Amino acid sequence: MIHPSHFAAVVLFALFASIVFGITQRETPQRMIRYGAYCFALFVGSAIVLSWVMFLIAR
Amino acid sequence: MATASTRNSAPSNAQRGFVYLPLIAGWLVPGLGHFLLQKWIRGALLTISIVGMFALGLAMKGKIYGGAQDILDMLGMAGDLGNGLLFLAARAFGWGAEHIQVTTADYGTKFIVVAGLLNVIAAVDAHNLRTGRKPL
């Protein structure tokens, strides 16, 4: 059994989901890579921003 | 107005045989729909992503939904069913946890459900490639 940290779980989730989104939502390999990277950045970036928002609200 | 090139592009993807084969094969085995269309790299990446996500979910002691007692269980099971043969194997061999007891098991349960939903997207993509709705 593995126990990833919350952030590691977010990164793994974002990586796999972004690969599938990139392949399925765009038509050319170059656009697939760009869209996959865009989705990955949005997944991880939004998780970091929301984490800081929750941290500041909880103070 | 369609030009000669656009008129010819859709039928060029169409091949003989059962048109729903990539859709069904892609649902049963992640990536197989793309392999049937000779999209080897895309198929391999989809297989690694979906099977990897499913395996990580199991490794985190995620729950495999087996019955539907309430609406959330029904939705979870609908997501799990998207994994195709992986879901059936998990049910047959008793993989996954019966109950969620630790935080990482909750993550794992979501990983398994989302792997199933991503597999449905991948299978539909293979169908679109097969029918010519998406260019090969």
N, CA and C atoms of all chains as a GROMACS GRO file, in nm:
protein
  585
    1MET      N    1   0.084  -0.119   0.000
    1MET     CA    2   0.000   0.000   0.000
    1MET      C    3   0.088   0.125   0.000
    2ILE      N    4   0.051   0.222  -0.080
    2ILE     CA    5   0.129   0.345  -0.085
    2ILE      C    6   0.049   0.459  -0.022
    3HIS      N    7   0.124   0.552   0.035
    3HIS     CA    8   0.062   0.668   0.101
    3HIS      C    9   0.120   0.796   0.044
    4PRO      N   10   0.079   0.837  -0.074
    4PRO     CA   11   0.134   0.962  -0.129
    4PRO      C   12   0.083   1.083  -0.050
    5SER      N   13   0.162   1.190  -0.053
    5SER     CA   14   0.114   1.314   0.007
    5SER      C   15   0.002   1.369  -0.080
    6HIS      N   16  -0.070   1.465  -0.026
    6HIS     CA   17  -0.180   1.525  -0.101
    6HIS      C   18  -0.128   1.584  -0.232
    7PHE      N   19  -0.012   1.654  -0.223
    7PHE     CA   20   0.043   1.718  -0.343
    7PHE      C   21   0.090   1.614  -0.445
    8ALA      N   22   0.152   1.505  -0.397
    8ALA     CA   23   0.195   1.399  -0.490
    8ALA      C   24   0.075   1.338  -0.560
    9ALA      N   25  -0.035   1.320  -0.486
    9ALA     CA   26  -0.156   1.264  -0.547
    9ALA      C   27  -0.211   1.359  -0.653
   10VAL      N   28  -0.207   1.490  -0.626
   10VAL     CA   29  -0.253   1.589  -0.723
   10VAL      C   30  -0.168   1.584  -0.850
   11VAL      N   31  -0.036   1.576  -0.832
   11VAL     CA   32   0.054   1.574  -0.949
   11VAL      C   33   0.032   1.449  -1.033
   12LEU      N   34   0.018   1.333  -0.968
   12LEU     CA   35  -0.006   1.209  -1.042
   12LEU      C   36  -0.140   1.215  -1.116
   13PHE      N   37  -0.243   1.261  -1.047
   13PHE     CA   38  -0.375   1.275  -1.108
   13PHE      C   39  -0.367   1.369  -1.229
   14ALA      N   40  -0.302   1.484  -1.211
   14ALA     CA   41  -0.292   1.583  -1.318
   14ALA      C   42  -0.214   1.527  -1.437
   15LEU      N   43  -0.108   1.452  -1.409
   15LEU     CA   44  -0.026   1.396  -1.517
   15LEU      C   45  -0.107   1.302  -1.604
   16PHE      N   46  -0.172   1.204  -1.541
   16PHE     CA   47  -0.247   1.104  -1.619
   16PHE      C   48  -0.367   1.166  -1.690
   17ALA      N   49  -0.442   1.251  -1.619
   17ALA     CA   50  -0.560   1.313  -1.681
   17ALA      C   51  -0.519   1.403  -1.797
   18SER      N   52  -0.407   1.476  -1.782
   18SER     CA   53  -0.363   1.568  -1.888
   18SER      C   54  -0.320   1.491  -2.013
   19ILE      N   55  -0.255   1.376  -1.994
   19ILE     CA   56  -0.215   1.296  -2.111
   19ILE      C   57  -0.340   1.255  -2.190
   20VAL      N   58  -0.441   1.205  -2.119
   20VAL     CA   59  -0.564   1.160  -2.188
   20VAL      C   60  -0.636   1.279  -2.252
   21PHE      N   61  -0.645   1.391  -2.181
   21PHE     CA   62  -0.711   1.509  -2.239
   21PHE      C   63  -0.637   1.556  -2.364
   22GLY      N   64  -0.505   1.561  -2.356
   22GLY     CA   65  -0.427   1.607  -2.471
   22GLY      C   66  -0.450   1.521  -2.593
   23ILE      N   67  -0.446   1.389  -2.575
   23ILE     CA   68  -0.462   1.297  -2.690
   23ILE      C   69  -0.602   1.304  -2.747
   24THR      N   70  -0.702   1.313  -2.660
   24THR     CA   71  -0.839   1.300  -2.708
   24THR      C   72  -0.902   1.433  -2.754
   25GLN      N   73  -0.851   1.544  -2.705
   25GLN     CA   74  -0.919   1.670  -2.735
   25GLN      C   75  -0.853   1.751  -2.846
   26ARG      N   76  -0.739   1.708  -2.895
   26ARG     CA   77  -0.672   1.779  -3.004
   26ARG      C   78  -0.636   1.681  -3.116
   27GLU      N   79  -0.603   1.737  -3.233
   27GLU     CA   80  -0.589   1.651  -3.351
   27GLU      C   81  -0.445   1.626  -3.394
   28THR      N   82  -0.358   1.723  -3.378
   28THR     CA   83  -0.219   1.703  -3.422
   28THR      C   84  -0.129   1.682  -3.300
   29PRO      N   85  -0.020   1.604  -3.316
   29PRO     CA   86   0.068   1.576  -3.202
   29PRO      C   87   0.120   1.701  -3.131
   30GLN      N   88   0.155   1.804  -3.207
   30GLN     CA   89   0.207   1.927  -3.145
   30GLN      C   90   0.100   1.993  -3.058
   31ARG      N   91  -0.022   1.998  -3.109
   31ARG     CA   92  -0.131   2.060  -3.031
   31ARG      C   93  -0.170   1.972  -2.913
   32MET      N   94  -0.155   1.840  -2.928
   32MET     CA   95  -0.183   1.749  -2.815
   32MET      C   96  -0.088   1.777  -2.698
   33ILE      N   97   0.042   1.793  -2.732
   33ILE     CA   98   0.142   1.819  -2.628
   33ILE      C   99   0.115   1.953  -2.560
   34ARG      N  100   0.085   2.054  -2.641
   34ARG     CA  101   0.059   2.187  -2.584
   34ARG      C  102  -0.065   2.186  -2.495
   35TYR      N  103  -0.170   2.120  -2.540
   35TYR     CA  104  -0.294   2.117  -2.461
   35TYR      C  105  -0.275   2.033  -2.334
   36GLY      N  106  -0.199   1.922  -2.346
   36GLY     CA  107  -0.172   1.841  -2.228
   36GLY      C  108  -0.094   1.919  -2.123
   37ALA      N  109   0.009   1.992  -2.169
   37ALA     CA  110   0.088   2.074  -2.076
   37ALA      C  111   0.002   2.184  -2.014
   38TYR      N  112  -0.088   2.243  -2.094
   38TYR     CA  113  -0.178   2.347  -2.045
   38TYR      C  114  -0.270   2.291  -1.936
   39CYS      N  115  -0.327   2.174  -1.961
   39CYS     CA  116  -0.416   2.110  -1.862
   39CYS      C  117  -0.339   2.077  -1.734
   40PHE      N  118  -0.217   2.024  -1.750
   40PHE     CA  119  -0.136   1.989  -1.633
   40PHE      C  120  -0.108   2.113  -1.548
   41ALA      N  121  -0.069   2.222  -1.615
   41ALA     CA  122  -0.040   2.347  -1.541
   41ALA      C  123  -0.164   2.398  -1.471
   42LEU      N  124  -0.280   2.389  -1.538
   42LEU     CA  125  -0.404   2.436  -1.475
   42LEU      C  126  -0.442   2.349  -1.355
   43PHE      N  127  -0.429   2.216  -1.370
   43PHE     CA  128  -0.462   2.125  -1.258
   43PHE      C  129  -0.375   2.159  -1.136
   44VAL      N  130  -0.243   2.159  -1.157
   44VAL     CA  131  -0.151   2.179  -1.044
   44VAL      C  132  -0.159   2.322  -0.992
   45GLY      N  133  -0.165   2.417  -1.085
   45GLY     CA  134  -0.171   2.558  -1.044
   45GLY      C  135  -0.296   2.588  -0.963
   46SER      N  136  -0.410   2.538  -1.008
   46SER     CA  137  -0.534   2.566  -0.936
   46SER      C  138  -0.532   2.498  -0.800
   47ALA      N  139  -0.471   2.379  -0.790
   47ALA     CA  140  -0.461   2.312  -0.660
   47ALA      C  141  -0.376   2.394  -0.562
   48ILE      N  142  -0.265   2.451  -0.613
   48ILE     CA  143  -0.179   2.533  -0.526
   48ILE      C  144  -0.252   2.660  -0.482
   49VAL      N  145  -0.319   2.726  -0.577
   49VAL     CA  146  -0.391   2.850  -0.543
   49VAL      C  147  -0.502   2.822  -0.442
   50LEU      N  148  -0.582   2.718  -0.468
   50LEU     CA  149  -0.692   2.687  -0.377
   50LEU      C  150  -0.639   2.646  -0.239
   51SER      N  151  -0.524   2.578  -0.236
   51SER     CA  152  -0.465   2.540  -0.107
   51SER      C  153  -0.429   2.664  -0.025
   52TRP      N  154  -0.369   2.763  -0.094
   52TRP     CA  155  -0.334   2.887  -0.024
   52TRP      C  156  -0.459   2.961   0.022
   53VAL      N  157  -0.562   2.962  -0.060
   53VAL     CA  158  -0.688   3.028  -0.022
   53VAL      C  159  -0.746   2.962   0.103
   54MET      N  160  -0.749   2.829   0.105
   54MET     CA  161  -0.803   2.758   0.223
   54MET      C  162  -0.716   2.782   0.345
   55PHE      N  163  -0.583   2.788   0.324
   55PHE     CA  164  -0.491   2.814   0.435
   55PHE      C  165  -0.519   2.952   0.496
   56LEU      N  166  -0.539   3.052   0.409
   56LEU     CA  167  -0.562   3.188   0.458
   56LEU      C  168  -0.700   3.202   0.523
   57ILE      N  169  -0.799   3.131   0.470
   57ILE     CA  170  -0.933   3.135   0.530
   57ILE      C  171  -0.931   3.072   0.670
   58ALA      N  172  -0.853   2.965   0.685
   58ALA     CA  173  -0.852   2.890   0.812
   58ALA      C  174  -0.777   2.962   0.923
   59ARG      N  175  -0.697   3.065   0.884
   59ARG     CA  176  -0.616   3.133   0.988
   59ARG      C  177  -0.704   3.216   1.081
   60MET      N  178  -1.919   2.578  -4.810
   60MET     CA  179  -1.924   2.483  -4.921
   60MET      C  180  -1.805   2.388  -4.912
   61ALA      N  181  -1.830   2.261  -4.928
   61ALA     CA  182  -1.722   2.164  -4.912
   61ALA      C  183  -1.635   2.160  -5.036
   62THR      N  184  -1.506   2.163  -5.016
   62THR     CA  185  -1.413   2.150  -5.128
   62THR      C  186  -1.391   2.001  -5.155
   63ALA      N  187  -1.318   1.975  -5.261
   63ALA     CA  188  -1.291   1.835  -5.296
   63ALA      C  189  -1.211   1.767  -5.186
   64SER      N  190  -1.117   1.843  -5.124
   64SER     CA  191  -1.033   1.780  -5.021
   64SER      C  192  -1.114   1.748  -4.896
   65THR      N  193  -1.206   1.839  -4.855
   65THR     CA  194  -1.285   1.811  -4.734
   65THR      C  195  -1.387   1.701  -4.759
   66ARG      N  196  -1.439   1.697  -4.884
   66ARG     CA  197  -1.536   1.591  -4.915
   66ARG      C  198  -1.469   1.454  -4.905
   67ASN      N  199  -1.341   1.451  -4.945
   67ASN     CA  200  -1.273   1.322  -4.947
   67ASN      C  201  -1.212   1.284  -4.812
   68SER      N  202  -1.200   1.382  -4.719
   68SER     CA  203  -1.128   1.352  -4.595
   68SER      C  204  -1.204   1.257  -4.504
   69ALA      N  205  -1.337   1.277  -4.490
   69ALA     CA  206  -1.411   1.191  -4.399
   69ALA      C  207  -1.417   1.046  -4.444
   70PRO      N  208  -1.451   1.019  -4.572
   70PRO     CA  209  -1.455   0.879  -4.612
   70PRO      C  210  -1.318   0.812  -4.610
   71SER      N  211  -1.207   0.891  -4.616
   71SER     CA  212  -1.075   0.827  -4.618
   71SER      C  213  -1.045   0.757  -4.486
   72ASN      N  214  -1.106   0.807  -4.375
   72ASN     CA  215  -1.087   0.740  -4.246
   72ASN      C  216  -1.169   0.613  -4.235
   73ALA      N  217  -1.280   0.610  -4.308
   73ALA     CA  218  -1.370   0.497  -4.295
   73ALA      C  219  -1.306   0.372  -4.353
   74GLN      N  220  -1.308   0.265  -4.274
   74GLN     CA  221  -1.254   0.138  -4.320
   74GLN      C  222  -1.365   0.036  -4.317
   75ARG      N  223  -1.338  -0.076  -4.379
   75ARG     CA  224  -1.437  -0.182  -4.377
   75ARG      C  225  -1.438  -0.248  -4.240
   76GLY      N  226  -1.550  -0.315  -4.210
   76GLY     CA  227  -1.559  -0.387  -4.084
   76GLY      C  228  -1.657  -0.323  -3.989
   77PHE      N  229  -1.660  -0.377  -3.869
   77PHE     CA  230  -1.755  -0.334  -3.767
   77PHE      C  231  -1.712  -0.197  -3.712
   78VAL      N  232  -1.797  -0.096  -3.731
   78VAL     CA  233  -1.757   0.041  -3.701
   78VAL      C  234  -1.743   0.065  -3.550
   79TYR      N  235  -1.812  -0.014  -3.468
   79TYR     CA  236  -1.806   0.007  -3.323
   79TYR      C  237  -1.696  -0.074  -3.255
   80LEU      N  238  -1.617  -0.148  -3.334
   80LEU     CA  239  -1.512  -0.232  -3.275
   80LEU      C  240  -1.409  -0.151  -3.193
   81PRO      N  241  -1.354  -0.039  -3.245
   81PRO     CA  242  -1.260   0.038  -3.161
   81PRO      C  243  -1.323   0.091  -3.033
   82LEU      N  244  -1.450   0.130  -3.040
   82LEU     CA  245  -1.521   0.180  -2.922
   82LEU      C  246  -1.532   0.071  -2.815
   83ILE      N  247  -1.576  -0.046  -2.854
   83ILE     CA  248  -1.596  -0.155  -2.758
   83ILE      C  249  -1.461  -0.207  -2.708
   84ALA      N  250  -1.367  -0.226  -2.802
   84ALA     CA  251  -1.234  -0.275  -2.762
   84ALA      C  252  -1.164  -0.175  -2.670
   85GLY      N  253  -1.178  -0.046  -2.702
   85GLY     CA  254  -1.116   0.057  -2.620
   85GLY      C  255  -1.177   0.064  -2.481
   86TRP      N  256  -1.306   0.036  -2.471
   86TRP     CA  257  -1.369   0.033  -2.339
   86TRP      C  258  -1.322  -0.089  -2.259
   87LEU      N  259  -1.319  -0.205  -2.325
   87LEU     CA  260  -1.281  -0.328  -2.253
   87LEU      C  261  -1.136  -0.325  -2.208
   88VAL      N  262  -1.046  -0.283  -2.297
   88VAL     CA  263  -0.903  -0.277  -2.265
   88VAL      C  264  -0.852  -0.136  -2.298
   89PRO      N  265  -0.810  -0.059  -2.200
   89PRO     CA  266  -0.767   0.079  -2.226
   89PRO      C  267  -0.658   0.086  -2.334
   90GLY      N  268  -0.683   0.169  -2.436
   90GLY     CA  269  -0.585   0.188  -2.543
   90GLY      C  270  -0.601   0.095  -2.661
   91LEU      N  271  -0.676  -0.014  -2.645
   91LEU     CA  272  -0.687  -0.113  -2.752
   91LEU      C  273  -0.757  -0.056  -2.876
   92GLY      N  274  -0.852   0.034  -2.856
   92GLY     CA  275  -0.920   0.097  -2.969
   92GLY      C  276  -0.822   0.172  -3.059
   93HIS      N  277  -0.726   0.241  -2.998
   93HIS     CA  278  -0.625   0.314  -3.076
   93HIS      C  279  -0.526   0.217  -3.140
   94PHE      N  280  -0.494   0.108  -3.070
   94PHE     CA  281  -0.404   0.008  -3.128
   94PHE      C  282  -0.466  -0.052  -3.255
   95LEU      N  283  -0.598  -0.077  -3.252
   95LEU     CA  284  -0.665  -0.134  -3.369
   95LEU      C  285  -0.659  -0.040  -3.488
   96LEU      N  286  -0.650   0.090  -3.459
   96LEU     CA  287  -0.640   0.190  -3.566
   96LEU      C  288  -0.495   0.224  -3.598
   97GLN      N  289  -0.404   0.143  -3.541
   97GLN     CA  290  -0.260   0.158  -3.565
   97GLN      C  291  -0.206   0.291  -3.514
   98LYS      N  292  -0.267   0.342  -3.409
   98LYS     CA  293  -0.216   0.461  -3.341
   98LYS      C  294  -0.137   0.411  -3.220
   99TRP      N  295  -0.015   0.364  -3.246
   99TRP     CA  296   0.060   0.292  -3.145
   99TRP      C  297   0.102   0.379  -3.028
  100ILE      N  298   0.154   0.498  -3.056
  100ILE     CA  299   0.204   0.584  -2.947
  100ILE      C  300   0.088   0.635  -2.862
  101ARG      N  301  -0.019   0.682  -2.930
  101ARG     CA  302  -0.136   0.729  -2.855
  101ARG      C  303  -0.194   0.616  -2.771
  102GLY      N  304  -0.204   0.499  -2.831
  102GLY     CA  305  -0.259   0.384  -2.757
  102GLY      C  306  -0.175   0.349  -2.636
  103ALA      N  307  -0.041   0.351  -2.655
  103ALA     CA  308   0.048   0.317  -2.543
  103ALA      C  309   0.037   0.420  -2.431
  104LEU      N  310   0.031   0.548  -2.469
  104LEU     CA  311   0.019   0.653  -2.367
  104LEU      C  312  -0.114   0.642  -2.292
  105LEU      N  313  -0.222   0.611  -2.366
  105LEU     CA  314  -0.352   0.595  -2.301
  105LEU      C  315  -0.352   0.474  -2.208
  106THR      N  316  -0.292   0.364  -2.254
  106THR     CA  317  -0.285   0.244  -2.169
  106THR      C  318  -0.207   0.273  -2.042
  107ILE      N  319  -0.090   0.334  -2.057
  107ILE     CA  320  -0.007   0.365  -1.939
  107ILE      C  321  -0.083   0.457  -1.843
  108SER      N  322  -0.148   0.560  -1.897
  108SER     CA  323  -0.217   0.656  -1.812
  108SER      C  324  -0.335   0.593  -1.738
  109ILE      N  325  -0.419   0.522  -1.811
  109ILE     CA  326  -0.543   0.470  -1.750
  109ILE      C  327  -0.513   0.351  -1.660
  110VAL      N  328  -0.432   0.256  -1.708
  110VAL     CA  329  -0.398   0.142  -1.623
  110VAL      C  330  -0.314   0.187  -1.503
  111GLY      N  331  -0.225   0.284  -1.527
  111GLY     CA  332  -0.144   0.338  -1.417
  111GLY      C  333  -0.230   0.403  -1.311
  112MET      N  334  -0.329   0.480  -1.354
  112MET     CA  335  -0.418   0.546  -1.259
  112MET      C  336  -0.500   0.444  -1.181
  113PHE      N  337  -0.549   0.342  -1.252
  113PHE     CA  338  -0.626   0.236  -1.187
  113PHE      C  339  -0.539   0.161  -1.085
  114ALA      N  340  -0.416   0.128  -1.126
  114ALA     CA  341  -0.325   0.054  -1.037
  114ALA      C  342  -0.287   0.137  -0.914
  115LEU      N  343  -0.263   0.268  -0.936
  115LEU     CA  344  -0.233   0.354  -0.821
  115LEU      C  345  -0.351   0.361  -0.726
  116GLY      N  346  -0.471   0.367  -0.782
  116GLY     CA  347  -0.591   0.366  -0.698
  116GLY      C  348  -0.600   0.241  -0.613
  117LEU      N  349  -0.570   0.127  -0.674
  117LEU     CA  350  -0.572   0.001  -0.598
  117LEU      C  351  -0.461   0.001  -0.493
  118ALA      N  352  -0.342   0.053  -0.531
  118ALA     CA  353  -0.229   0.055  -0.438
  118ALA      C  354  -0.258   0.145  -0.318
  119MET      N  355  -0.344   0.243  -0.337
  119MET     CA  356  -0.383   0.331  -0.226
  119MET      C  357  -0.499   0.273  -0.147
  120LYS      N  358  -0.534   0.148  -0.176
  120LYS     CA  359  -0.646   0.080  -0.109
  120LYS      C  360  -0.779   0.148  -0.140
  121GLY      N  361  -0.794   0.191  -0.265
  121GLY     CA  362  -0.921   0.250  -0.306
  121GLY      C  363  -1.030   0.145  -0.312
  122LYS      N  364  -1.154   0.194  -0.307
  122LYS     CA  365  -1.270   0.105  -0.305
  122LYS      C  366  -1.320   0.080  -0.447
  123ILE      N  367  -1.353  -0.047  -0.475
  123ILE     CA  368  -1.422  -0.081  -0.600
  123ILE      C  369  -1.570  -0.091  -0.568
  124TYR      N  370  -1.651  -0.011  -0.636
  124TYR     CA  371  -1.795  -0.012  -0.608
  124TYR      C  372  -1.857  -0.142  -0.663
  125GLY      N  373  -1.929  -0.210  -0.576
  125GLY     CA  374  -1.988  -0.338  -0.617
  125GLY      C  375  -2.138  -0.335  -0.623
  126GLY      N  376  -2.199  -0.259  -0.538
  126GLY     CA  377  -2.344  -0.251  -0.537
  126GLY      C  378  -2.386  -0.107  -0.526
  127ALA      N  379  -2.512  -0.081  -0.551
  127ALA     CA  380  -2.560   0.057  -0.549
  127ALA      C  381  -2.665   0.070  -0.438
  128GLN      N  382  -2.620   0.119  -0.321
  128GLN     CA  383  -2.714   0.142  -0.212
  128GLN      C  384  -2.776   0.282  -0.219
  129ASP      N  385  -2.700   0.378  -0.268
  129ASP     CA  386  -2.754   0.514  -0.281
  129ASP      C  387  -2.702   0.576  -0.410
  130ILE      N  388  -2.741   0.700  -0.433
  130ILE     CA  389  -2.710   0.764  -0.562
  130ILE      C  390  -2.560   0.782  -0.580
  131LEU      N  391  -2.486   0.810  -0.469
  131LEU     CA  392  -2.342   0.828  -0.483
  131LEU      C  393  -2.274   0.696  -0.520
  132ASP      N  394  -2.323   0.585  -0.463
  132ASP     CA  395  -2.268   0.454  -0.501
  132ASP      C  396  -2.296   0.424  -0.648
  133MET      N  397  -2.417   0.462  -0.692
  133MET     CA  398  -2.452   0.438  -0.833
  133MET      C  399  -2.359   0.516  -0.926
  134LEU      N  400  -2.331   0.641  -0.890
  134LEU     CA  401  -2.242   0.722  -0.973
  134LEU      C  402  -2.099   0.667  -0.970
  135GLY      N  403  -2.055   0.624  -0.851
  135GLY     CA  404  -1.923   0.564  -0.839
  135GLY      C  405  -1.910   0.438  -0.921
  136MET      N  406  -2.015   0.358  -0.919
  136MET     CA  407  -2.011   0.233  -0.996
  136MET      C  408  -2.013   0.261  -1.146
  137ALA      N  409  -2.089   0.364  -1.186
  137ALA     CA  410  -2.091   0.402  -1.329
  137ALA      C  411  -1.950   0.441  -1.374
  138GLY      N  412  -1.878   0.515  -1.289
  138GLY     CA  413  -1.741   0.551  -1.322
  138GLY      C  414  -1.650   0.430  -1.327
  139ASP      N  415  -1.664   0.342  -1.227
  139ASP     CA  416  -1.581   0.221  -1.223
  139ASP      C  417  -1.604   0.132  -1.345
  140LEU      N  418  -1.730   0.125  -1.391
  140LEU     CA  419  -1.762   0.040  -1.506
  140LEU      C  420  -1.687   0.083  -1.632
  141GLY      N  421  -1.649   0.211  -1.638
  141GLY     CA  422  -1.573   0.259  -1.753
  141GLY      C  423  -1.439   0.191  -1.769
  142ASN      N  424  -1.390   0.126  -1.663
  142ASN     CA  425  -1.262   0.056  -1.671
  142ASN      C  426  -1.269  -0.076  -1.748
  143GLY      N  427  -1.388  -0.119  -1.785
  143GLY     CA  428  -1.404  -0.239  -1.866
  143GLY      C  429  -1.358  -0.365  -1.796
  144LEU      N  430  -1.267  -0.438  -1.860
  144LEU     CA  431  -1.221  -0.566  -1.804
  144LEU      C  432  -1.145  -0.547  -1.673
  145LEU      N  433  -1.081  -0.432  -1.656
  145LEU     CA  434  -1.011  -0.406  -1.528
  145LEU      C  435  -1.110  -0.409  -1.412
  146PHE      N  436  -1.227  -0.352  -1.434
  146PHE     CA  437  -1.330  -0.351  -1.329
  146PHE      C  438  -1.378  -0.494  -1.302
  147LEU      N  439  -1.403  -0.568  -1.409
  147LEU     CA  440  -1.450  -0.706  -1.390
  147LEU      C  441  -1.345  -0.790  -1.319
  148ALA      N  442  -1.217  -0.772  -1.356
  148ALA     CA  443  -1.109  -0.844  -1.288
  148ALA      C  444  -1.101  -0.806  -1.141
  149ALA      N  445  -1.117  -0.677  -1.114
  149ALA     CA  446  -1.112  -0.631  -0.975
  149ALA      C  447  -1.224  -0.694  -0.893
  150ARG      N  448  -1.342  -0.703  -0.954
  150ARG     CA  449  -1.456  -0.764  -0.884
  150ARG      C  450  -1.432  -0.914  -0.866
  151ALA      N  451  -1.381  -0.978  -0.971
  151ALA     CA  452  -1.362  -1.124  -0.966
  151ALA      C  453  -1.255  -1.165  -0.866
  152PHE      N  454  -1.147  -1.089  -0.860
  152PHE     CA  455  -1.034  -1.127  -0.774
  152PHE      C  456  -1.033  -1.054  -0.640
  153GLY      N  457  -1.134  -0.974  -0.616
  153GLY     CA  458  -1.144  -0.908  -0.485
  153GLY      C  459  -1.039  -0.802  -0.462
  154TRP      N  460  -0.997  -0.734  -0.571
  154TRP     CA  461  -0.900  -0.625  -0.553
  154TRP      C  462  -0.971  -0.506  -0.492
  155GLY      N  463  -0.892  -0.418  -0.431
  155GLY     CA  464  -0.950  -0.298  -0.372
  155GLY      C  465  -1.004  -0.325  -0.233
  156ALA      N  466  -1.034  -0.216  -0.164
  156ALA     CA  467  -1.080  -0.230  -0.025
  156ALA      C  468  -1.233  -0.233  -0.020
  157GLU      N  469  -1.284  -0.297   0.084
  157GLU     CA  470  -1.429  -0.300   0.104
  157GLU      C  471  -1.479  -0.165   0.156
  158HIS      N  472  -1.400  -0.108   0.251
  158HIS     CA  473  -1.439   0.019   0.311
  158HIS      C  474  -1.320   0.114   0.308
  159ILE      N  475  -1.351   0.242   0.299
  159ILE     CA  476  -1.246   0.345   0.300
  159ILE      C  477  -1.212   0.375   0.446
  160GLN      N  478  -1.085   0.348   0.483
  160GLN     CA  479  -1.046   0.365   0.623
  160GLN      C  480  -0.942   0.473   0.646
  161VAL      N  481  -0.864   0.502   0.542
  161VAL     CA  482  -0.761   0.606   0.556
  161VAL      C  483  -0.780   0.708   0.444
  162THR      N  484  -0.714   0.825   0.462
  162THR     CA  485  -0.733   0.934   0.367
  162THR      C  486  -0.687   0.895   0.227
  163THR      N  487  -0.574   0.824   0.219
  163THR     CA  488  -0.522   0.788   0.086
  163THR      C  489  -0.616   0.691   0.015
  164ALA      N  490  -0.694   0.614   0.091
  164ALA     CA  491  -0.791   0.524   0.028
  164ALA      C  492  -0.901   0.605  -0.041
  165ASP      N  493  -0.933   0.721   0.014
  165ASP     CA  494  -1.031   0.809  -0.050
  165ASP      C  495  -0.975   0.862  -0.182
  166TYR      N  496  -0.847   0.901  -0.181
  166TYR     CA  497  -0.783   0.942  -0.307
  166TYR      C  498  -0.787   0.825  -0.406
  167GLY      N  499  -0.751   0.706  -0.358
  167GLY     CA  500  -0.746   0.588  -0.444
  167GLY      C  501  -0.880   0.558  -0.509
  168THR      N  502  -0.988   0.573  -0.432
  168THR     CA  503  -1.122   0.550  -0.486
  168THR      C  504  -1.150   0.646  -0.601
  169LYS      N  505  -1.110   0.772  -0.584
  169LYS     CA  506  -1.131   0.872  -0.691
  169LYS      C  507  -1.042   0.841  -0.811
  170PHE      N  508  -0.922   0.794  -0.787
  170PHE     CA  509  -0.833   0.756  -0.898
  170PHE      C  510  -0.900   0.648  -0.984
  171ILE      N  511  -0.959   0.549  -0.918
  171ILE     CA  512  -1.021   0.438  -0.991
  171ILE      C  513  -1.141   0.487  -1.072
  172VAL      N  514  -1.224   0.570  -1.010
  172VAL     CA  515  -1.342   0.622  -1.080
  172VAL      C  516  -1.299   0.707  -1.199
  173VAL      N  517  -1.202   0.796  -1.178
  173VAL     CA  518  -1.159   0.885  -1.287
  173VAL      C  519  -1.089   0.806  -1.398
  174ALA      N  520  -1.016   0.700  -1.362
  174ALA     CA  521  -0.955   0.614  -1.466
  174ALA      C  522  -1.065   0.559  -1.557
  175GLY      N  523  -1.176   0.519  -1.499
  175GLY     CA  524  -1.288   0.468  -1.579
  175GLY      C  525  -1.346   0.575  -1.668
  176LEU      N  526  -1.362   0.696  -1.617
  176LEU     CA  527  -1.420   0.805  -1.698
  176LEU      C  528  -1.324   0.844  -1.811
  177LEU      N  529  -1.193   0.847  -1.780
  177LEU     CA  530  -1.095   0.878  -1.886
  177LEU      C  531  -1.095   0.769  -1.993
  178ASN      N  532  -1.117   0.645  -1.951
  178ASN     CA  533  -1.119   0.536  -2.049
  178ASN      C  534  -1.239   0.549  -2.143
  179VAL      N  535  -1.351   0.596  -2.091
  179VAL     CA  536  -1.468   0.619  -2.177
  179VAL      C  537  -1.435   0.728  -2.280
  180ILE      N  538  -1.370   0.836  -2.235
  180ILE     CA  539  -1.330   0.944  -2.328
  180ILE      C  540  -1.237   0.888  -2.436
  181ALA      N  541  -1.140   0.804  -2.394
  181ALA     CA  542  -1.044   0.746  -2.490
  181ALA      C  543  -1.115   0.654  -2.589
  182ALA      N  544  -1.212   0.576  -2.541
  182ALA     CA  545  -1.284   0.485  -2.630
  182ALA      C  546  -1.367   0.564  -2.731
  183VAL      N  547  -1.431   0.672  -2.688
  183VAL     CA  548  -1.509   0.756  -2.780
  183VAL      C  549  -1.416   0.822  -2.881
  184ASP      N  550  -1.295   0.860  -2.839
  184ASP     CA  551  -1.198   0.918  -2.932
  184ASP      C  552  -1.160   0.816  -3.040
  185ALA      N  553  -1.142   0.690  -2.998
  185ALA     CA  554  -1.111   0.586  -3.096
  185ALA      C  555  -1.226   0.569  -3.195
  186HIS      N  556  -1.349   0.578  -3.145
  186HIS     CA  557  -1.466   0.568  -3.232
  186HIS      C  558  -1.470   0.685  -3.332
  187ASN      N  559  -1.438   0.804  -3.283
  187ASN     CA  560  -1.436   0.922  -3.371
  187ASN      C  561  -1.330   0.909  -3.479
  188LEU      N  562  -1.215   0.850  -3.442
  188LEU     CA  563  -1.111   0.825  -3.542
  188LEU      C  564  -1.160   0.724  -3.646
  189ARG      N  565  -1.229   0.625  -3.598
  189ARG     CA  566  -1.277   0.517  -3.687
  189ARG      C  567  -1.381   0.567  -3.787
  190THR      N  568  -1.471   0.653  -3.737
  190THR     CA  569  -1.578   0.700  -3.824
  190THR      C  570  -1.535   0.817  -3.912
  191GLY      N  571  -1.419   0.876  -3.883
  191GLY     CA  572  -1.373   0.989  -3.963
  191GLY      C  573  -1.413   1.122  -3.908
  192ARG      N  574  -1.483   1.124  -3.793
  192ARG     CA  575  -1.522   1.252  -3.732
  192ARG      C  576  -1.398   1.327  -3.688
  193LYS      N  577  -1.293   1.252  -3.649
  193LYS     CA  578  -1.164   1.312  -3.614
  193LYS      C  579  -1.061   1.257  -3.713
  194PRO      N  580  -0.978   1.344  -3.771
  194PRO     CA  581  -0.883   1.295  -3.872
  194PRO      C  582  -0.779   1.202  -3.812
  195LEU      N  583  -0.745   1.099  -3.888
  195LEU     CA  584  -0.644   1.002  -3.840
  195LEU      C  585  -0.506   1.065  -3.837
   0.00000   0.00000   0.00000
